[in-house]
Amino acid sequence: MLERGEVANSWRHERWDSLRLLTPNWQSRLPGHRYDGPDPDGYMTMGEVIEFIEHFAAVSRSPVRTGTNVTSVRRTDDGYRVTTSHGEIGCRAVAIASGACNQPTVPQFTDAVPASVVQLTPFDYNGPAQLPDGAVLVVGASATGVQLAAELKASGRPVTLSVGEHVRLPRTYRGRDVLWWMDAAGVWDQRHDEVDDLTRARRLPSPQLIGSPERSTLDLNALAAMGVELVGRWAAVRDGRALFSGGLRNVFSLADLKMRRLLDTFDDWARAHGCEAEVDPPERFSSTHVPESARWQIDLRSGEIRAIVWATGFRPDYRWLDVPVVDAKGRLRHEGGVVDSPGLYALGLPVLRRRKSTFIYGVEDDAREVIDHLAGYLAARR
C-alpha cells in the first residue's frame, strides 16, 4: 500500500481547520473498527478523523509505505510497472485508491480576475484570519461552499455566495439525522447499475450539510438569515466585472422539489416498515427564499471584494497513470471499479458501485466486490 505522504495525509494537509465530517460518528466504521466514543450522533473533527484512520492502520497492520510518491504506472507483458520515489515495483494487478478530490476545479476565467483580489481554493484555505479584511465572494453552494460562507460571515466579513446547481437537505428529519434516513431507506445502497443516469449521479454536488455540534441545518435560507448575499452562478468575467446568471428562482425550485421528493421517500419507507411510532411526525420545510433583486454583476476592480474562495468542486489527478484508461474529461473508464485494462481496479470514486462509495463506512462493500473480482483475475492466470 503506497501513500505519498503520511497516513490520513489528505485529512492532515488538505482540509480547513474547522471542518468536521458530514457523516455522524456511528457511521464511521471500517472492517473490524468503528467509532466507540461517547457521542455517536456527533461529527468527527479533523483531528479525530486522523486518529481514527491512524488507529485502523495500526490495528489492521496495513503494510503502508508512507512518503512514497507514485510517478508512473504503466502496462507490461505480465502486469504493471509502478515507478515511485523509492524505486520500481513489478506487480500483476493495481488498485487505484487515490480518490476523486486530488485537485480543486476552478473555471477558466480565473486569470481574468484582477490581481488585487486574493483567490483561494479549499486546499489553500485554513480559516478566516488567512484572508485580507473586507468582503469575500464564495463561489459554489455545495457542502464546502455553504460551510465556508457561514464561517466567513461569522468572522464579521461581508459575504456573497454565488449559487449554481445544488442539493438541499435538512440536517435532521423527523428527529433523526438525514443520513440515518438515507441509510435506513436504502438510498445509499442503490447500485451503479440501477441508476438511470450514472454519469450525472457521479457528478452531483455534495449536499448542503454541516457537521456542527448543534446538528443545525445550513441551507440557503439559513445563510440568508445570517446576512449572506445570494447571487446566481458566476458565468464570466468581462472588463473586470464578475457576471452572474439569472434564474435563481428556477435553481432554488429544482433543489426544493428534489428535497421534497426525497423526504416523501423517507415517509413511504417509514410507513411500509412500521416505523412511524419510532420517529417524529413528518415535516415540510419552507421553500428557498428568492432575493428580491439579486445582483447580476460585481465590479471586482472597485475594492468591494477583497478575496474569492472557489468552492467549485474537485477532480482526480491521473497524470501519473501511463495507461490509456482516462477519458477526455479526465475521468477513469471503469465499470463498478473494474478499470478498462486487465488487472487494474479503482476504489473510492463517486457511485463506484453504490451511492455510498465515497463515505468512510461505504467503501467496505465496494472493496469486497472489487477484490473478489481481482482475486478471480489473479487465480485465472496462475
Phi, psi and omega in degrees: 000118186256131180231124184293333180239235177259170171301134184063038188300314183294326177291330180284321195237354186232029178225154179278161193300320188271359186297139170237159175299149175277342180267141178295157186302326181295341177273355179276097181211144176227166183307117179074012185209127180210165178297131178228028181274189187276356187229072184297335180266002177277189184226128185296140168283171180298321178298321179290324177296315179301315180297320180298313182289320176302316182295320178297317179300324181286311184289332179274353181054043180295132181280071184272128172260098181282164180062028182241103184269126178276123181253344179197140167232122181225154183283142173232179182297324185247015180154240184218153175244117182256118178262128182233174177291352178237029176113188184251150178230129173263137182208159180274336182211156180224135173248121180269115180234039183273357174082180183248005186237047182279331182223140175289146176259127178229151180291161184292337186276012178299330180293340180274355177288134180306143183297340181289345181263123178287134179240132179225158169247170176302337176291330182270333190280131175246321181184171184302325183298343181286338185267155176292159176299149177117185186286150181236138173254116176260130184248117181114131186239033170274197185304314181297312184299314182291325179294315181291323177299317179294317181295317181292322177294319179295338179281354178103001181271147167293136183230133171245134180245122177272121190248126170243213178300138181208166179245114181266131175216145169283152178292318177234152178219126180053039175084000179237153175302140182299332178284339169297316179296317179301321181286310184294320182280358176082010181296316182291340183271359179300130185277157182299328181275006175252354183274132183297310181239087187294320180300315179294318180300323181285346182254001181299139176291156178293146184293154180287087180227154173222141180267063183273153177302332181279353183056044185274153175274132180237080176254187183292329176296319179295320179293318178298323178295332177283345182104011176284131178277133180255131175230171182284185179297135179288117187260326186192168170240128180223121180053042177078007181251133173279126182251129183247144180285158174274200175081022178301323181302316180292319179297316179295316183298320180295316179296319179296317181298315181295322178297315182296321177297320179294318178296324175299321177299318178297316180297317178299318180296317181298319178293317183293333183253012175065034184256007185303322183284345183269350182232168179289168178297159178303147180238154168226146188247151180300147175298153177296127183285128179271125179304143181296324182213077179292137180293145177262345180204156175224131177280108182285351179270351187283344184091356179297309179268119181264337183210150176236133174246118183271096177260056189253023173101180184223167177213157177286165178236109181245028181297338181273352186267100183268047177230133186285070182232015181246131183279182185295340180262011176081016181260142179287132177276114181207161175238100181061033178094353175267107187283156184284052174198124186307128178085008180246130186226165180220152174217155172084013178264156182303132180046047179300304173233339180215165179294340181267013190301331185265002178273151179305316182280343186272344187283341186298313181298318177300314184299318181299317182288319179295318181290328173300317179295317179299316180297320178295322178298315180292320181297324183287348184244019178287000000 
